[in-house]
Amino acid sequence: VYYIIILAWAFLYLFSSFSSELPWASCNNYWNTENCKELSKSNITEYSPEKSTSPVIEFWERRILGLSEGIEQIGNVRWDLALCLLLAWIICYFCVWKGVKSTGKVVYFTATFPYLMLVVLLVRGLTLPGAKNGITFYLYPDPTRLTDPQVWMDAGSQIFYSYGVCTGVLTALGSYNKYENNCYRDCVYLCLLNSLTSFVAGFAIFSVLGFMADEQGMDISMVAESGPGLAFIAYPRAVALMPLPQLWAIFFFIMIIFLGLDSEFVYHEALVTAISDMYPSFFQVGHRRKFLLLFISAASFLFGLVMVTEGGLYVFQLFDYYACSGMTLLTFAILQAICADRLYDSIEDMIGYRPWPFMKCCWKYLTPGTFIFSLVKYTPLKFNNVYEYPWWGYAIGGFFTLSSTLLVPLWMIYLVGTTPGKKVTSIIPNRI
């Protein structure tokens, strides 16, 4: 429901790139306001963020989102975004509808093509003027930010989500492996590959940001953004300054779409696998699994429509902050860490040796400690660090968190109450 919204945005940006002039490159469009100013070295001194907006921001907020003043003004559905969302769900459905057989074949393309695009964008970025400044900014971070607990929370959430930790994805996909498969070795390789990819991608991104800062005569810290702002504001703004901007915009958003599809359909596969494995005699007969997948896709599309309304970005941020990252994932990590000793023994039984003891220390002590630290330093969500949600907005966010995290202890209580003749300590670890 949540992550696929990014695909809808990317599809709309991709379709908008097939034009004689990128629509976010000028202020001559019907959605632009009188405050729209095109940034260049000649007028940078006249530009004031308080009084002016750039065409790329107006394209993002007024053309793509139709952004309202707050979550109180949810507004109408943006039907162009809704159609892009429908397209994303159709593609996702057919990527998953035959299970891991179809998913595995699709991944060969969707996982390798972004690497090709990454290399192309990296080479292009490194040849741009100002790229050196961007890379220098990337390689020399601000160490004082390490004292900010939100930085650690954001970093942890990114790692958890990018690896699929505590979301059921690894459990569902791992269930198709042979019992003796060396999962410990696979985890090490996966972590190295993911980290190396992220590190190289940083060069592709920050070289372009350095070019944009050089073209506009600004400090790179003023053009570097995070989250959706990087993919849909900063990078499109930089692409608009390049020669052949349509080509590079198309390459970039195709890469975003493939990366998003990879993430989306494995989460989709995990949910369908979990349900069908709980009731194999029903769902693994005939085409019932495909109908289950169709029902989940259709229901998720309908739920997702609220995030493609004029106030949808506020709902999206609530999902991102309370349901899909931060303390939600850490809570699941702690619930899994309860059985760290048994998990450690199970891994030894599968691969023939015990993993590095540091791993168990992380599960048993570092994860709960991080959770307690983040709980003490918790700060409510603010949209763009300015807009404060109403009380019922934070209540909805709390519901998003509890709706998923409470399922685990409730299932434990159910097992204790329905399993006769067993001690609690022998029921929960074995069933988890």
VEXMI-530074 format. One line per 5 residues: number of its first residue (from 1); their letters; for each residue x, y, z of C-alpha. Coordinates in nm, 2 decimals. Layout:
BEGIN
NUM) A) X Y Z; ... $
END
This chain:
BEGIN
1) VYYII) 0.00 0.00 0.00; 0.28 0.24 0.10; 0.59 0.18 -0.11; 0.41 0.14 -0.44; 0.30 0.51 -0.42 $
6) ILAWA) 0.66 0.60 -0.50; 0.62 0.40 -0.82; 0.31 0.59 -0.91; 0.51 0.92 -0.88; 0.79 0.78 -1.08 $
11) FLYLF) 0.56 0.66 -1.36; 0.41 1.01 -1.39; 0.75 1.17 -1.40; 0.86 0.92 -1.66; 0.56 0.99 -1.88 $
16) SSFSS) 0.62 1.37 -1.83; 0.97 1.33 -1.96; 0.85 1.24 -2.31; 0.81 1.61 -2.41; 1.01 1.86 -2.61 $
21) ELPWA) 1.09 2.05 -2.29; 1.09 1.90 -1.94; 0.78 2.04 -1.77; 0.98 2.11 -1.45; 1.25 2.31 -1.63 $
26) SCNNY) 1.05 2.63 -1.68; 0.78 2.85 -1.52; 0.57 2.86 -1.84; 0.31 2.60 -1.75; -0.05 2.63 -1.63 $
31) WNTEN) 0.03 2.51 -1.28; 0.31 2.77 -1.22; 0.24 3.07 -1.00; 0.37 3.42 -1.01; 0.63 3.33 -0.75 $
36) CKELS) 0.80 3.08 -0.98; 1.16 3.17 -1.05; 1.40 2.98 -1.28; 1.73 2.94 -1.10; 2.06 3.03 -1.27 $
41) KSNIT) 2.38 3.20 -1.18; 2.25 3.53 -1.31; 1.95 3.55 -1.08; 2.06 3.35 -0.78; 2.11 3.66 -0.57 $
46) EYSPE) 1.75 3.76 -0.64; 1.61 3.43 -0.54; 1.45 3.41 -0.19; 1.30 3.08 -0.06; 1.05 3.27 0.15 $
51) KSTSP) 0.92 3.47 -0.15; 0.99 3.25 -0.45; 0.96 2.89 -0.56; 1.15 2.69 -0.83; 0.97 2.53 -1.13 $
56) VIEFW) 1.07 2.18 -1.01; 0.91 2.23 -0.67; 0.59 2.37 -0.82; 0.58 2.07 -1.06; 0.62 1.84 -0.77 $
61) ERRIL) 0.37 2.01 -0.53; 0.12 2.15 -0.78; 0.13 1.93 -1.09; 0.21 1.58 -0.94; 0.06 1.61 -0.59 $
66) GLSEG) -0.18 1.90 -0.60; -0.06 1.94 -0.24; -0.32 2.08 0.01; -0.25 2.28 0.32; -0.27 1.98 0.56 $
71) IEQIG) -0.41 1.64 0.63; -0.73 1.81 0.73; -0.78 1.89 0.36; -0.76 1.55 0.21; -0.91 1.68 -0.12 $
76) NVRWD) -0.99 1.48 -0.44; -0.81 1.19 -0.59; -0.55 1.28 -0.85; -0.67 1.06 -1.13; -0.35 1.07 -1.33 $
81) LALCL) -0.17 0.94 -1.02; -0.44 0.69 -0.96; -0.40 0.55 -1.31; -0.02 0.53 -1.26; -0.09 0.35 -0.93 $
86) LLAWI) -0.31 0.11 -1.11; -0.04 0.04 -1.37; 0.21 -0.03 -1.10; -0.02 -0.28 -0.93; -0.09 -0.45 -1.26 $
91) ICYFC) 0.28 -0.49 -1.33; 0.34 -0.61 -0.98; 0.05 -0.86 -1.00; 0.19 -1.03 -1.31; 0.54 -1.03 -1.17 $
96) VWKGV) 0.42 -1.24 -0.87; 0.12 -1.43 -1.00; 0.31 -1.76 -1.06; 0.50 -1.74 -0.73; 0.88 -1.75 -0.70 $
101) KSTGK) 0.90 -1.91 -1.05; 0.78 -1.59 -1.22; 0.94 -1.36 -0.96; 1.28 -1.52 -1.00; 1.28 -1.47 -1.38 $
106) VVYFT) 1.16 -1.11 -1.35; 1.44 -1.03 -1.09; 1.71 -1.13 -1.34; 1.61 -0.82 -1.54; 1.48 -0.58 -1.28 $
111) ATFPY) 1.77 -0.63 -1.05; 2.05 -0.61 -1.32; 1.91 -0.33 -1.54; 1.93 -0.07 -1.26; 2.30 -0.15 -1.23 $
116) LMLVV) 2.35 -0.07 -1.60; 2.16 0.25 -1.55; 2.37 0.33 -1.24; 2.69 0.29 -1.43; 2.56 0.51 -1.71 $
121) LLVRG) 2.45 0.78 -1.47; 2.78 0.75 -1.28; 2.99 0.80 -1.59; 2.77 1.09 -1.69; 2.78 1.25 -1.35 $
126) LTLPG) 3.16 1.22 -1.32; 3.21 1.40 -1.65; 3.00 1.70 -1.54; 3.16 2.03 -1.42; 3.14 2.06 -1.04 $
131) AKNGI) 3.13 1.68 -0.99; 3.44 1.69 -0.78; 3.28 1.93 -0.53; 2.98 1.70 -0.49; 3.20 1.39 -0.44 $
136) TFYLY) 3.41 1.58 -0.18; 3.08 1.68 0.00; 2.98 1.31 -0.01; 3.31 1.17 0.12; 3.35 1.42 0.41 $
141) PDPTR) 3.04 1.40 0.62; 2.96 1.61 0.92; 3.07 1.40 1.23; 2.87 1.62 1.47; 2.55 1.46 1.32 $
146) LTDPQ) 2.65 1.13 1.49; 2.51 1.28 1.82; 2.17 1.32 1.66; 1.95 1.02 1.75; 1.72 1.08 1.45 $
151) VWMDA) 2.02 1.02 1.22; 2.07 0.68 1.38; 1.70 0.60 1.36; 1.68 0.70 0.99; 2.00 0.50 0.91 $
156) GSQIF) 1.86 0.20 1.10; 1.53 0.22 0.92; 1.69 0.24 0.59; 1.91 -0.07 0.66; 1.61 -0.26 0.79 $
161) YSYGV) 1.39 -0.18 0.50; 1.65 -0.22 0.23; 1.74 -0.57 0.36; 1.38 -0.67 0.43; 1.46 -0.73 0.80 $
166) CTGVL) 1.16 -0.78 1.03; 0.91 -0.75 0.75; 0.86 -1.12 0.67; 1.03 -1.10 0.33; 1.35 -1.29 0.43 $
171) TALGS) 1.14 -1.56 0.61; 0.91 -1.61 0.32; 1.17 -1.62 0.05; 1.41 -1.82 0.26; 1.14 -2.09 0.30 $
176) YNKYE) 1.21 -2.19 -0.06; 1.58 -2.26 0.01; 1.71 -2.61 0.10; 1.75 -2.67 0.47; 2.13 -2.70 0.45 $
181) NNCYR) 2.17 -2.38 0.25; 2.44 -2.16 0.40; 2.22 -1.86 0.50; 2.50 -1.71 0.71; 2.73 -1.69 0.41 $
186) DCVYL) 2.45 -1.55 0.20; 2.38 -1.28 0.45; 2.74 -1.17 0.45; 2.75 -1.15 0.07; 2.42 -0.97 0.06 $
191) CLLNS) 2.53 -0.71 0.31; 2.86 -0.65 0.13; 2.68 -0.62 -0.21; 2.41 -0.39 -0.08; 2.66 -0.16 0.10 $
196) LTSFV) 2.89 -0.14 -0.20; 2.59 -0.06 -0.43; 2.48 0.22 -0.20; 2.83 0.35 -0.17; 2.88 0.36 -0.55 $
201) AGFAI) 2.53 0.51 -0.60; 2.64 0.80 -0.37; 2.90 0.90 -0.63; 2.63 0.90 -0.91; 2.40 1.12 -0.70 $
206) FSVLG) 2.64 1.36 -0.54; 2.84 1.42 -0.86; 2.52 1.54 -1.02; 2.43 1.75 -0.71; 2.78 1.91 -0.74 $
211) FMADE) 2.71 1.99 -1.10; 2.38 2.15 -1.01; 2.54 2.36 -0.73; 2.81 2.47 -0.97; 2.55 2.57 -1.24 $
216) QGMDI) 2.34 2.77 -0.99; 2.63 2.92 -0.80; 2.50 2.77 -0.47; 2.66 2.57 -0.19; 2.60 2.20 -0.23 $
221) SMVAE) 2.45 2.18 0.11; 2.16 2.40 -0.02; 2.08 2.16 -0.30; 2.12 1.83 -0.13; 1.79 1.68 -0.01 $
226) SGPGL) 1.68 1.35 0.14; 1.38 1.12 0.10; 1.14 1.19 -0.18; 1.29 1.53 -0.22; 1.61 1.38 -0.36 $
231) AFIAY) 1.44 1.16 -0.62; 1.17 1.40 -0.72; 1.31 1.75 -0.66; 1.69 1.76 -0.64; 1.78 1.51 -0.92 $
236) PRAVA) 1.51 1.62 -1.17; 1.63 1.98 -1.11; 1.99 1.87 -1.19; 1.88 1.67 -1.50; 1.70 1.98 -1.64 $
241) LMPLP) 2.04 2.15 -1.65; 2.21 1.88 -1.85; 2.24 1.85 -2.23; 1.97 1.61 -2.36; 1.78 1.63 -2.03 $
246) QLWAI) 1.49 1.42 -2.15; 1.72 1.12 -2.21; 1.88 1.14 -1.87; 1.54 1.19 -1.70; 1.40 0.88 -1.88 $
251) FFFIM) 1.70 0.67 -1.77; 1.68 0.79 -1.41; 1.31 0.73 -1.36; 1.32 0.39 -1.53; 1.59 0.30 -1.28 $
256) IIFLG) 1.37 0.42 -0.99; 1.07 0.22 -1.12; 1.27 -0.11 -1.15; 1.42 -0.06 -0.80; 1.08 0.01 -0.67 $
261) LDSEF) 0.93 -0.30 -0.84; 1.20 -0.52 -0.69; 1.11 -0.40 -0.34; 0.73 -0.41 -0.40; 0.68 -0.75 -0.54 $
266) VYHEA) 0.90 -0.93 -0.29; 0.69 -0.78 -0.01; 0.38 -0.88 -0.20; 0.52 -1.23 -0.25; 0.59 -1.25 0.13 $
271) LVTAI) 0.24 -1.17 0.22; 0.08 -1.41 -0.02; 0.33 -1.69 0.08; 0.25 -1.64 0.45; -0.12 -1.67 0.39 $
276) SDMYP) -0.11 -1.96 0.15; 0.14 -2.15 0.37; -0.10 -2.11 0.67; -0.38 -2.27 0.47; -0.21 -2.48 0.21 $
281) SFFQV) -0.50 -2.72 0.16; -0.72 -2.43 0.04; -0.50 -2.18 -0.13; -0.25 -2.41 -0.30; -0.52 -2.58 -0.50 $
286) GHRRK) -0.60 -2.48 -0.86; -0.59 -2.11 -0.92; -0.69 -2.00 -0.56; -0.35 -1.86 -0.49; -0.38 -1.63 -0.80 $
291) FLLLF) -0.72 -1.52 -0.68; -0.58 -1.44 -0.34; -0.31 -1.24 -0.50; -0.57 -1.06 -0.71; -0.78 -0.98 -0.40 $
296) ISAAS) -0.48 -0.84 -0.21; -0.37 -0.63 -0.51; -0.72 -0.49 -0.56; -0.77 -0.41 -0.19; -0.43 -0.25 -0.16 $
301) FLFGL) -0.50 -0.04 -0.47; -0.82 0.09 -0.32; -0.65 0.16 0.02; -0.37 0.33 -0.16; -0.60 0.58 -0.33 $
306) VMVTE) -0.60 0.79 -0.01; -0.23 0.85 -0.07; -0.29 0.99 -0.42; -0.53 1.26 -0.31; -0.44 1.62 -0.26 $
311) GGLYV) -0.36 1.55 0.10; -0.21 1.21 0.03; 0.15 1.30 0.09; 0.06 1.37 0.46; -0.09 1.02 0.49 $
316) FQLFD) 0.22 0.88 0.31; 0.45 1.04 0.56; 0.25 0.89 0.85; 0.29 0.55 0.69; 0.66 0.60 0.64 $
321) YYACS) 0.72 0.73 1.00; 0.49 0.51 1.20; 0.42 0.19 1.01; 0.72 0.11 0.79; 1.03 0.23 0.98 $
326) GMTLL) 1.17 0.34 1.31; 1.03 0.19 1.63; 0.79 -0.05 1.44; 1.08 -0.24 1.28; 1.28 -0.22 1.60 $
331) TFAIL) 0.99 -0.37 1.80; 0.97 -0.66 1.56; 1.35 -0.70 1.60; 1.31 -0.72 1.98; 1.03 -0.98 1.95 $
336) QAICA) 1.26 -1.19 1.73; 1.55 -1.14 1.96; 1.36 -1.31 2.24; 1.45 -1.64 2.08; 1.80 -1.54 1.98 $
341) DRLYD) 1.96 -1.85 2.15; 1.73 -2.09 1.97; 1.78 -1.91 1.64; 2.16 -1.93 1.69; 2.13 -2.31 1.75 $
346) SIEDM) 1.90 -2.35 1.44; 2.16 -2.17 1.22; 2.43 -2.41 1.35; 2.21 -2.71 1.28; 2.16 -2.59 0.92 $
351) IGYRP) 2.51 -2.48 0.82; 2.72 -2.70 1.05; 2.90 -2.43 1.26; 2.81 -2.15 1.49; 2.81 -1.80 1.35 $
356) WPFMK) 3.03 -1.52 1.50; 2.92 -1.46 1.86; 2.90 -1.09 1.79; 2.58 -1.16 1.59; 2.40 -1.29 1.90 $
361) CCWKY) 2.52 -1.00 2.10; 2.37 -0.76 1.85; 2.04 -0.95 1.86; 2.02 -0.98 2.24; 2.17 -0.64 2.35 $
366) LTPGT) 2.23 -0.39 2.08; 1.89 -0.41 1.92; 1.69 -0.36 2.25; 1.94 -0.09 2.35; 1.88 0.10 2.03 $
371) FIFSL) 1.50 0.06 2.08; 1.52 0.21 2.43; 1.74 0.49 2.31; 1.51 0.58 2.02; 1.21 0.56 2.26 $
376) VKYTP) 1.37 0.81 2.50; 1.46 1.05 2.21; 1.13 1.01 2.03; 1.01 1.33 1.85; 0.67 1.35 1.68 $
381) LKFNN) 0.66 1.37 1.30; 0.66 1.71 1.14; 0.59 1.74 0.77; 0.89 1.92 0.61; 1.00 2.00 0.97 $
386) VYEYP) 0.73 2.27 0.97; 0.38 2.13 0.96; 0.25 1.97 1.28; -0.02 1.71 1.24; -0.34 1.74 1.44 $
391) WWGYA) -0.38 1.52 1.74; -0.59 1.27 1.54; -0.32 1.25 1.28; -0.07 1.13 1.55; -0.35 0.89 1.67 $
396) IGGFF) -0.37 0.75 1.32; 0.01 0.71 1.32; -0.01 0.53 1.65; -0.28 0.30 1.51; -0.05 0.22 1.21 $
401) TLSST) 0.22 0.11 1.46; 0.00 -0.09 1.69; -0.19 -0.26 1.41; 0.12 -0.45 1.31; 0.33 -0.48 1.62 $
406) LLVPL) 0.04 -0.60 1.85; -0.02 -0.90 1.62; 0.29 -1.08 1.75; 0.21 -1.07 2.12; -0.16 -1.13 2.06 $
411) WMIYL) -0.07 -1.45 1.86; 0.16 -1.56 2.15; -0.14 -1.52 2.39; -0.36 -1.71 2.15; -0.11 -2.00 2.14 $
416) VGTTP) -0.08 -2.01 2.52; -0.45 -2.02 2.56; -0.52 -2.28 2.29; -0.23 -2.53 2.35; -0.31 -2.77 2.63 $
421) GKKVT) -0.06 -2.94 2.85; 0.24 -2.72 2.77; 0.44 -2.47 2.96; 0.46 -2.12 2.82; 0.84 -2.14 2.77 $
426) SIIPN) 0.80 -2.45 2.55; 0.52 -2.31 2.34; 0.63 -1.96 2.23; 0.99 -2.03 2.12; 0.90 -2.34 1.92 $
431) RI) 0.60 -2.17 1.74; 0.80 -1.85 1.66 $
END
